[in-house]
Amino acid sequence: MTGLGRALGMGLLTLGCWTTAAGAQVFIASQPRPEFTIGPLFVRASVAPSLGPVTIDIFFGLVIPPEVTIGGLEQDLFLLWPSELISDSALGAPDRALAEYVQKRGGTVVGEGRVALSARAVAGTGGERPREAVPGGAPFVTFVREGGALGLSSPVSFIRIPWTPRLANPLYMTDLKMRAKGMVKDKPGTWLEHAFWGTRHRLVVSFHEVRSRALFPMYMQHRDRVIRLADEPAQIIAEFADSDHLKIDELYPQSSKRQLSETRDKTETVSLYLDRSEGLTPQTLSIQFGYFRGLQSWAPVLIPALAFLLGNLAGPIVREAAKHLRSRLAARLHVGRRTDGTAARERGVILPRETLATITPGRTTYDEVVRLAGPDFEQHEQLAAPNRRTLVYRGRRLTPERRRSYGWLSTVDHWEVEDHEVEIEVEDGRVRDLQARVRRSRLLTPEGALP
């Protein structure tokens, strides 16, 4: 096996969840200090509503300096990819030499196979751009690293891109197409969020991110062969199908661009141009998104409407329930000592016997009655006797009959009711007659007896 082909450190499509490292993809040449660079470069990740394996297309070309002869550059290229790949069995058997190469460098192989590789013309006639498939595609090995305090690492893949004349042809771009597992990961959320807004997901596409525990040792061994970006367009692109049911919540960085696809129907794209001046500094495109169905599509309208409706209904319901509960507790519970005088509840005016005894017909004046009994009375007058009027004082007293007492708290068996009514007839400014009546009854609850 030859070595490593040129470097194209590019974005991987990892739908990471929080601080999960996005991983990286880095192109490596077979020979040290490669004289060519990568450009243009487009890494496109296509996400479907099913959120299954993500289709990755890496379009790239080589920029070869004019003074360098192509004949001396022929070599295989290698790509480090941060997730597990799905093999296309129609392309042939795995490359055992590639698996042995990884194993000798401490990797544990967990999968191997081949992915599609083709060359596509930059321009064509009649809108058609010829595509030439490379027989056998590109072999790969998926491996992990075991042992150590952190245990088993996440799977990563090592892909060999065979050299073809089209790689050095500026009229063609190479397309490495593969399907990657585990690129889309769910964002944690409550059941209420999942019910109304659906599950949210995160997609992270990064460039030159080599800090993955399985990738970093391989990068360190071949860092003198990493292929850098040329002064050509380089872009990370994420495509989301079924844009009618897509909701993108967050984009990072803010310089990323969001728009509808120019070539695919009902597809939304998010893109980020890579800055060559950043060197090997990781550049990341992060997207938080979700697909909604049925009731979830109406959630932005239904939830505020439901909150408004419940808010208007809950107020009267809670008030009535609280009023009913208060009445029930007031009817059956009493707080206070048996010997205190606060047990009885009163309404209106109840005149004591002592006060009534001081009111003498024929002697007590109207002003004296008001001073002794107070101004809270009903006044009845007769048209036939304009000098005569009747003052009526009414009041009610409720006294609880307690059943059991627990210190200051007592249960109430029933309520004793006393209705007091005093009529004082006044003629020519003096009391003519006085009548006092008391009616007694029993109630199970004081509800309605007092306000």
SERO-818334 format. One line per field, with one value per residue (C-alpha): residue number from 1; x, y negated, z negated. Coordinates in nm, 2 decimals, always signed. Example, Ala and Ser with C-alpha at 12.3 -4.5 7.8 and 13.67 -1.06 7.14 Angstrom:
nr <- (1 2)
X <- (+1.23 +1.37)
Y <- (+0.45 +0.11)
Z <- (-0.78 -0.71)
//
This chain:
nr <- (1 2 3 4 5 6 7 8 9 10 11 12 13 14 15 16 17 18 19 20 21 22 23 24 25 26 27 28 29 30 31 32 33 34 35 36 37 38 39 40 41 42 43 44 45 46 47 48 49 50 51 52 53 54 55 56 57 58 59 60 61 62 63 64 65 66 67 68 69 70 71 72 73 74 75 76 77 78 79 80 81 82 83 84 85 86 87 88 89 90 91 92 93 94 95 96 97 98 99 100 101 102 103 104 105 106 107 108 109 110 111 112 113 114 115 116 117 118 119 120 121 122 123 124 125 126 127 128 129 130 131 132 133 134 135 136 137 138 139 140 141 142 143 144 145 146 147 148 149 150 151 152 153 154 155 156 157 158 159 160 161 162 163 164 165 166 167 168 169 170 171 172 173 174 175 176 177 178 179 180 181 182 183 184 185 186 187 188 189 190 191 192 193 194 195 196 197 198 199 200 201 202 203 204 205 206 207 208 209 210 211 212 213 214 215 216 217 218 219 220 221 222 223 224 225 226 227 228 229 230 231 232 233 234 235 236 237 238 239 240 241 242 243 244 245 246 247 248 249 250 251 252 253 254 255 256 257 258 259 260 261 262 263 264 265 266 267 268 269 270 271 272 273 274 275 276 277 278 279 280 281 282 283 284 285 286 287 288 289 290 291 292 293 294 295 296 297 298 299 300 301 302 303 304 305 306 307 308 309 310 311 312 313 314 315 316 317 318 319 320 321 322 323 324 325 326 327 328 329 330 331 332 333 334 335 336 337 338 339 340 341 342 343 344 345 346 347 348 349 350 351 352 353 354 355 356 357 358 359 360 361 362 363 364 365 366 367 368 369 370 371 372 373 374 375 376 377 378 379 380 381 382 383 384 385 386 387 388 389 390 391 392 393 394 395 396 397 398 399 400 401 402 403 404 405 406 407 408 409 410 411 412 413 414 415 416 417 418 419 420 421 422 423 424 425 426 427 428 429 430 431 432 433 434 435 436 437 438 439 440 441 442 443 444 445 446 447 448 449 450 451)
X <- (+0.00 +0.13 +0.08 -0.16 -0.29 -0.34 -0.51 -0.84 -0.94 -1.31 -1.63 -1.78 -2.14 -2.19 -2.52 -2.35 -2.55 -2.38 -2.01 -1.96 -1.66 -1.77 -1.47 -1.30 -1.20 -0.85 -0.70 -0.35 -0.11 +0.10 +0.42 +0.55 +0.52 +0.28 +0.34 -0.03 -0.33 -0.70 -0.93 -1.21 -1.37 -1.73 -1.85 -2.22 -2.42 -2.78 -3.03 -3.36 -3.67 -3.62 -3.29 -3.12 -2.77 -2.66 -2.54 -2.20 -2.07 -1.71 -1.64 -1.28 -1.00 -0.62 -0.43 -0.09 +0.18 +0.28 +0.65 +0.55 +0.52 +0.21 +0.41 +0.59 +0.28 +0.08 -0.01 -0.31 -0.49 -0.64 -0.93 -0.99 -1.37 -1.52 -1.80 -1.89 -1.96 -2.19 -2.03 -2.16 -2.13 -2.16 -1.82 -1.62 -1.44 -1.27 -0.91 -0.73 -0.41 -0.58 -0.72 -0.38 -0.23 -0.48 -0.43 -0.05 -0.11 -0.33 -0.68 -0.94 -1.12 -1.50 -1.61 -1.47 -1.59 -1.60 -1.78 -1.85 -1.59 -1.64 -1.51 -1.74 -1.67 -1.68 -1.85 -2.06 -2.28 -2.66 -2.65 -2.51 -2.19 -2.04 -1.97 -1.71 -1.73 -1.40 -1.42 -1.41 -1.47 -1.27 -1.20 -1.23 -1.18 -1.39 -1.20 -1.21 -0.95 -0.98 -0.82 -0.72 -0.93 -1.19 -1.25 -1.39 -1.37 -1.63 -1.59 -1.40 -1.31 -0.99 -1.06 -0.81 -0.88 -0.70 -0.51 -0.67 -0.57 -0.89 -0.75 -0.49 -0.72 -0.85 -1.16 -1.28 -1.37 -1.37 -1.68 -1.65 -2.00 -2.07 -2.34 -2.24 -2.41 -2.46 -2.43 -2.77 -2.81 -3.11 -3.10 -3.24 -3.58 -3.88 -4.18 -4.38 -4.13 -4.12 -4.51 -4.56 -4.24 -4.10 -3.75 -3.47 -3.15 -2.81 -2.58 -2.22 -2.00 -1.64 -1.32 -0.97 -1.11 -0.87 -0.92 -1.13 -0.96 -0.95 -0.85 -0.58 -0.31 -0.35 -0.33 -0.01 +0.16 +0.09 +0.07 +0.36 +0.14 -0.17 -0.29 -0.38 -0.65 -0.57 -0.68 -1.00 -1.36 -1.41 -1.75 -1.94 -2.30 -2.58 -2.90 -3.23 -3.51 -3.88 -3.83 -4.21 -4.19 -3.84 -3.77 -3.42 -3.38 -3.01 -2.72 -2.36 -2.16 -2.37 -2.17 -2.34 -2.59 -2.94 -3.15 -3.36 -3.17 -3.13 -3.13 -3.34 -3.71 -3.83 -3.48 -3.32 -2.94 -2.71 -2.36 -2.04 -1.74 -1.41 -1.13 -0.80 -0.61 -0.72 -0.47 -0.55 -0.77 -1.10 -1.39 -1.74 -2.09 -2.35 -2.72 -3.00 -3.32 -3.63 -3.90 -4.26 -4.58 -4.95 -5.03 -4.67 -4.72 -5.00 -4.81 -4.70 -5.07 -5.24 -5.02 -5.07 -5.45 -5.47 -5.28 -5.52 -5.83 -5.71 -5.61 -5.96 -6.13 -5.90 -5.97 -6.34 -6.30 -6.02 -6.21 -6.53 -6.33 -6.15 -6.48 -6.64 -6.35 -6.34 -6.71 -6.67 -6.37 -6.55 -6.85 -6.67 -6.36 -6.31 -5.99 -5.99 -6.04 -6.37 -6.38 -6.30 -6.58 -6.47 -6.64 -6.97 -7.00 -7.23 -7.38 -7.59 -7.68 -7.75 -7.85 -7.76 -8.03 -7.85 -7.88 -8.25 -8.31 -8.19 -8.45 -8.77 -9.09 -9.21 -8.88 -8.60 -8.56 -8.47 -8.12 -8.06 -8.17 -7.93 -7.65 -7.72 -7.81 -7.62 -7.72 -7.74 -8.12 -8.41 -8.66 -9.03 -9.26 -9.64 -9.80 -10.11 -9.89 -9.60 -9.48 -9.44 -9.16 -9.03 -8.66 -8.57 -8.24 -8.17 -7.88 -7.78 -7.55 -7.40 -7.24 -7.06 -7.14 -6.81 -6.77 -6.40 -6.12 -5.75 -5.60 -5.70 -5.86 -6.21 -6.46 -6.81 -7.13 -7.37 -7.44 -7.69 -7.85 -8.01 -8.20 -8.24 -8.50 -8.57 -8.85 -8.85 -9.15 -9.08 -9.35 -9.28 -8.91 -8.97 -8.99 -9.35 -9.30 -9.02 -9.05 -8.76 -8.78 -8.52 -8.57 -8.35 -8.27 -8.01 -7.79 -7.54 -7.34 -7.32 -7.30 -7.53 -7.60 -7.32 -7.14)
Y <- (+0.00 -0.34 -0.60 -0.88 -1.09 -1.47 -1.65 -1.77 -1.84 -1.89 -1.89 -1.59 -1.57 -1.47 -1.54 -1.57 -1.66 -1.88 -1.89 -1.58 -1.65 -1.67 -1.47 -1.56 -1.46 -1.51 -1.42 -1.28 -1.22 -0.90 -1.10 -1.35 -1.73 -1.70 -1.96 -2.00 -2.14 -2.07 -2.30 -2.35 -2.16 -2.10 -1.87 -1.81 -1.62 -1.53 -1.47 -1.30 -1.32 -0.96 -1.07 -0.74 -0.72 -1.05 -1.06 -1.24 -1.38 -1.52 -1.70 -1.81 -1.88 -1.91 -2.23 -2.14 -2.41 -2.47 -2.38 -2.04 -1.74 -1.53 -1.21 -1.24 -1.31 -0.99 -0.85 -0.73 -0.97 -0.89 -1.04 -1.02 -1.03 -1.06 -0.80 -0.45 -0.40 -0.16 +0.05 +0.09 +0.46 +0.41 +0.24 +0.55 +0.71 +0.51 +0.42 +0.64 +0.45 +0.14 +0.32 +0.45 +0.10 -0.03 +0.26 +0.22 -0.14 -0.04 -0.04 +0.23 +0.29 +0.31 +0.28 +0.26 +0.23 -0.01 -0.34 -0.49 -0.71 -0.89 -1.18 -1.44 -1.70 -2.06 -2.16 -1.98 -2.03 -2.06 -2.09 -1.74 -1.68 -1.34 -1.12 -0.84 -0.58 -0.45 -0.06 +0.08 -0.26 -0.36 -0.09 -0.19 -0.05 -0.15 -0.12 -0.21 -0.24 -0.03 -0.05 -0.34 -0.52 -0.62 -0.27 -0.22 -0.52 -0.62 -0.45 -0.64 -0.54 -0.54 -0.56 -0.51 -0.70 -0.53 -0.76 -0.82 -1.05 -1.25 -1.36 -1.58 -1.70 -2.05 -1.99 -1.72 -1.70 -1.38 -1.28 -1.05 -0.94 -0.74 -0.68 -0.74 -0.61 -0.80 -1.14 -1.27 -1.26 -1.36 -1.66 -1.58 -1.73 -1.68 -1.47 -1.80 -1.94 -1.62 -1.60 -1.96 -2.05 -1.71 -1.58 -1.83 -1.71 -1.86 -1.84 -1.94 -1.96 -2.05 -2.10 -2.01 -1.89 -1.61 -1.59 -1.27 -1.00 -0.75 -1.00 -1.19 -0.92 -0.85 -1.23 -1.26 -0.98 -1.14 -1.51 -1.58 -1.45 -1.65 -1.83 -2.19 -2.40 -2.59 -2.95 -2.80 -2.79 -2.56 -2.51 -2.30 -2.23 -2.07 -1.98 -1.91 -1.74 -1.81 -2.17 -2.22 -2.03 -2.15 -2.38 -2.50 -2.65 -2.75 -2.81 -2.86 -3.05 -3.35 -3.38 -3.06 -3.11 -2.95 -2.93 -2.70 -2.47 -2.59 -2.23 -2.02 -2.06 -2.12 -2.12 -2.37 -2.43 -2.57 -2.65 -2.79 -2.91 -2.79 -3.04 -2.92 -3.16 -2.96 -2.69 -2.37 -2.55 -2.37 -2.54 -2.42 -2.45 -2.36 -2.32 -2.24 -2.13 -1.91 -1.78 -1.83 -1.64 -1.67 -1.85 -1.97 -2.19 -2.38 -2.40 -2.77 -2.86 -2.61 -2.65 -3.03 -2.98 -2.70 -2.91 -3.20 -2.98 -2.80 -3.13 -3.27 -2.95 -2.87 -3.20 -3.15 -2.78 -2.83 -3.11 -2.90 -2.60 -2.81 -2.96 -2.62 -2.48 -2.78 -2.73 -2.37 -2.42 -2.71 -2.49 -2.19 -2.34 -2.61 -2.75 -2.90 -2.80 -2.68 -2.96 -3.25 -3.48 -3.47 -3.15 -3.31 -3.49 -3.79 -4.01 -4.32 -4.49 -4.28 -4.51 -4.37 -4.35 -4.62 -4.86 -4.78 -4.84 -5.20 -5.28 -5.39 -5.47 -5.82 -5.94 -5.84 -6.07 -5.98 -6.12 -5.91 -5.60 -5.66 -5.73 -5.41 -5.17 -5.32 -5.46 -5.12 -5.07 -5.05 -5.33 -5.29 -5.58 -5.61 -5.87 -5.88 -5.96 -6.18 -6.24 -5.86 -5.64 -5.29 -5.21 -4.84 -4.68 -4.34 -4.10 -3.74 -3.53 -3.19 -2.98 -2.65 -2.34 -2.16 -1.78 -1.71 -1.94 -1.92 -2.21 -2.52 -2.32 -2.18 -2.00 -2.14 -1.93 -2.21 -2.58 -2.75 -3.05 -3.34 -3.61 -3.93 -4.20 -4.52 -4.76 -5.10 -5.32 -5.70 -5.97 -6.34 -6.27 -6.04 -5.66 -5.54 -5.16 -4.90 -4.54 -4.29 -3.94 -3.65 -3.35 -3.04 -2.77 -2.51 -2.49 -2.22 -2.48 -2.86 -2.89 -3.17 -3.27 -3.51 -3.69)
Z <- (+0.00 +0.09 -0.17 -0.19 +0.08 +0.02 -0.25 -0.25 -0.60 -0.58 -0.76 -0.89 -0.93 -1.29 -1.44 -1.77 -2.08 -2.34 -2.38 -2.17 -1.94 -1.58 -1.47 -1.15 -0.81 -0.69 -0.35 -0.36 -0.08 -0.03 -0.03 -0.28 -0.20 +0.09 +0.37 +0.45 +0.27 +0.25 +0.44 +0.51 +0.22 +0.15 -0.13 -0.10 -0.37 -0.27 -0.55 -0.49 -0.72 -0.81 -0.98 -0.88 -0.74 -0.59 -0.23 -0.21 +0.12 +0.12 +0.44 +0.48 +0.73 +0.71 +0.77 +0.91 +0.95 +1.31 +1.24 +1.10 +1.34 +1.30 +1.35 +1.03 +0.82 +0.89 +0.55 +0.36 +0.13 -0.21 -0.40 -0.77 -0.84 -1.19 -1.17 -1.06 -0.69 -0.50 -0.24 +0.12 +0.18 +0.56 +0.57 +0.46 +0.17 -0.11 -0.09 -0.35 -0.32 -0.44 -0.74 -0.83 -0.80 -1.06 -1.29 -1.30 -1.42 -1.72 -1.56 -1.61 -1.28 -1.33 -0.96 -0.61 -0.25 +0.04 +0.13 +0.47 +0.64 +0.97 +1.18 +1.32 +1.59 +1.48 +1.80 +2.06 +2.36 +2.34 +1.96 +1.93 +1.74 +1.80 +1.49 +1.50 +1.23 +1.09 +1.09 +0.74 +0.58 +0.27 +0.01 -0.36 -0.71 -1.01 -1.34 -1.71 -1.98 -2.30 -2.64 -2.86 -3.12 -2.86 -2.73 -2.38 -2.14 -1.88 -1.54 -1.26 -0.91 -0.70 -0.32 -0.04 +0.28 +0.57 +0.80 +1.14 +1.42 +1.36 +1.02 +1.20 +1.48 +1.40 +1.62 +1.38 +1.01 +0.81 +0.62 +0.32 +0.23 -0.09 -0.35 -0.71 -1.03 -1.35 -1.20 -1.33 -1.71 -1.91 -2.14 -2.49 -2.57 -2.79 -2.68 -2.64 -2.40 -2.20 -2.20 -2.07 -1.89 -1.80 -1.87 -1.80 -1.63 -1.58 -1.28 -1.31 -1.00 -1.08 -0.89 -1.02 -1.35 -1.45 -1.82 -1.81 -2.02 -1.74 -1.47 -1.65 -1.67 -1.29 -1.22 -1.43 -1.24 -0.91 -0.98 -0.74 -0.46 -0.53 -0.22 -0.27 -0.10 +0.22 +0.30 +0.44 +0.32 +0.03 -0.13 -0.37 -0.27 -0.46 -0.26 -0.43 -0.22 -0.27 -0.36 -0.40 -0.73 -0.84 -1.14 -1.18 -1.53 -1.55 -1.32 -1.40 -1.30 -1.20 -0.88 -0.75 -0.48 -0.46 -0.14 +0.07 +0.30 +0.66 +0.80 +0.57 +0.51 +0.15 +0.02 -0.21 -0.22 -0.49 -0.38 -0.52 -0.32 -0.47 -0.54 -0.40 -0.63 -0.93 -0.84 -1.04 -1.29 -1.31 -1.13 -1.23 -1.10 -1.36 -1.29 -1.53 -1.35 -1.36 -1.13 -1.24 -1.14 -1.21 -1.53 -1.57 -1.26 -1.44 -1.77 -1.73 -1.69 -1.92 -2.23 -2.27 -2.19 -2.45 -2.71 -2.65 -2.67 -2.99 -3.15 -3.10 -3.22 -3.50 -3.69 -3.76 -3.82 -4.07 -4.24 -4.28 -4.40 -4.66 -4.77 -4.81 -4.99 -5.23 -5.31 -5.38 -5.61 -5.78 -5.84 -5.99 -6.15 -6.42 -6.55 -6.90 -7.27 -7.40 -7.66 -7.43 -7.31 -6.95 -6.86 -6.77 -6.43 -6.41 -6.14 -6.16 -6.49 -6.80 -7.09 -7.44 -7.71 -7.91 -7.62 -7.57 -7.95 -7.92 -7.65 -7.83 -7.64 -7.69 -7.81 -7.58 -7.28 -6.92 -6.95 -7.26 -7.08 -6.79 -7.05 -7.24 -6.96 -6.67 -6.33 -6.15 -6.14 -5.90 -5.92 -5.84 -5.81 -5.75 -5.53 -5.76 -6.06 -5.95 -6.31 -6.38 -6.26 -6.34 -6.38 -6.31 -6.43 -6.29 -6.36 -6.34 -6.56 -6.47 -6.74 -6.66 -6.86 -6.88 -6.87 -6.92 -7.01 -6.94 -7.13 -6.94 -6.66 -6.69 -6.46 -6.44 -6.47 -6.38 -6.42 -6.66 -6.49 -6.67 -6.47 -6.67 -6.58 -6.77 -6.67 -6.84 -6.76 -6.79 -6.79 -6.81 -6.88 -7.18 -7.21 -7.22 -7.22 -7.20 -7.09 -7.09 -6.94 -6.92 -6.69 -6.73 -6.48 -6.38 -6.06 -5.95 -5.77 -5.80 -5.42 -5.32 -5.68 -5.68 -5.40)
//
